């Protein structure tokens, strides 16, 4: 059952060494991600999660086994985790969303304990909700790190250029994440999300499915960041099951 979740974006420039001159511009976002991961009930000990799962969008829906590794080499940084994936690993690289999730967890010494699941960017909402319920039911106490970006159409310089629907869309997402509103996330339209290049839609709906499976329990939620420095919506949130001590 889901007991906690952290929601973070996954741009490569979240990693300071890749941001170069723009590194300071994202300091607030990085601090929010750090806080969201810190709040995850995933550090071991009484009352914490039995399973820590990273979920993020990719070209396909699948699970990654113990042989998978995170790497930022395709983005120009010689960073791989584990450091030598050829030593006992199968040589399969995680997609970007899961790689950034792994990098965030590594800052807290949690990457080695995580499982990784991708969800196809264009996955049907029903499939996303079912995967979320499946993940929530995979252990008695489950913590999710959910990786996803908002719309990429907030300004004329944004990757998808300016679309007047982008800001209202992102505002709905931010509101849902800040209130722990699984129903609002489940209701996101995949067609509109695709048009606005919102890479996080499917992953957020996995979270919705996991949270709904915990019913009738609710979640205490905090929106830790809501920004669009480059015309792309970036959100950071923390969810905690309201009655998790009774699980």
Secondary structure, DSSP 8 states (H G I E B T S, - for coil): -EEEEEEE---GGGSHHHHGGGGGGGHHHHHHHHHHHHHSS-SSSTTS-SEEEEEEEESS-EEE-TTEEEE-GGGT---EESTTTTTTS--EE--HHHHHHHHHHHTTT-GGGEEEEEEETT--HHHHHHHHHHHHTTSSSEEEEEE----S-SSTTSTT---THHHHHHHHHHHHHHHT-HHHHHT--HHHHHHTT-TTHHHHHHHHHHHHTTTT--EEEEEEEEE-TTSS-EEEEEEEETTGGG-
